[in-house]
């Protein structure tokens, strides 16, 4: 599903449209097969071990570190919960012996699996998908240890009683990479939607600071005491024109802030051009007023 958030910038600031990366990529022809999933900007992977599996490890003196691998990178289809993830490794240790499953690769799907440097580690299933901000959360992914994995651990760790079966469940929440179309340029926020929000707030604060340092209208009027009557009259006309131009710009920004304004690409492009023209006109009025009032 395409997620679009339209943002009205304050006076003097370009109008931006934020879209999920998958939306931007959908506009470009690609040879990749459908269902490959959206690139994940940030994610949280959690393996919750079943009490029976933990008891089995403890009874055999086996330690599994870490209990849950961490997410590194990957892609996920937010509508089905299918995906391919890269994870950190897991080590099984007993005394001086150990079996390392490094560089784990998880395929979340029907008949999916988690594999590492020592071969297949777990079998996994699909889970339940719910929305999580602009991303998704997949929970209830069932995890089982194949008999072949249990036999490998028994052989390498000098055991004979580990057996395959239920291991636990996986939950994974993710946020997709976010792209902002700002000033006609595509900007990628690898940290996803949270990073975009942080950067946007920093820009707004910088604009508020600059606006506070701008002389108010009352001071501009006070500066008219010295110039000639003709210049005073022209300055007054310009002030009225500036107020009208500011009102027009604010109306356009309110129009562009409505997501419905972007349903028709041609209409949206026309509104964006009007917005740019209104900003330029306002800037020209300010420059003329400064020349007359100065």
HELIX and SHEET records of a PDB file:
HELIX    1   1 UNK A   21  UNK A   26  1                                   6    
HELIX    2   2 UNK A   51  UNK A   59  1                                   9    
HELIX    3   3 UNK A  147  UNK A  157  1                                  11    
HELIX    4   4 UNK A  193  UNK A  212  1                                  20    
HELIX    5   5 UNK A  217  UNK A  222  1                                   6    
HELIX    6   6 UNK A  223  UNK A  225  5                                   3    
HELIX    7   7 UNK A  229  UNK A  256  1                                  28    
HELIX    8   8 UNK A  259  UNK A  262  5                                   4    
HELIX    9   9 UNK A  265  UNK A  293  1                                  29    
SHEET    1   A 4 UNK A   4  UNK A   7  0                                        
SHEET    2   A 4 UNK A  16  UNK A  20 -1                                        
SHEET    3   A 4 UNK A 178  UNK A 182 -1                                        
SHEET    4   A 4 UNK A 185  UNK A 189 -1                                        
SHEET    1   B 9 UNK A 128  UNK A 132  0                                        
SHEET    2   B 9 UNK A 135  UNK A 145 -1                                        
SHEET    3   B 9 UNK A 119  UNK A 124 -1                                        
SHEET    4   B 9 UNK A 112  UNK A 116 -1                                        
SHEET    5   B 9 UNK A 104  UNK A 108 -1                                        
SHEET    6   B 9 UNK A  83  UNK A  87 -1                                        
SHEET    7   B 9 UNK A  71  UNK A  76 -1                                        
SHEET    8   B 9 UNK A  38  UNK A  49 -1                                        
SHEET    9   B 9 UNK A 165  UNK A 176 -1                                        
SHEET    1   C 3 UNK A  63  UNK A  65  0                                        
SHEET    2   C 3 UNK A  90  UNK A  94 -1                                        
SHEET    3   C 3 UNK A  97  UNK A 101 -1                                        
END                                                                             
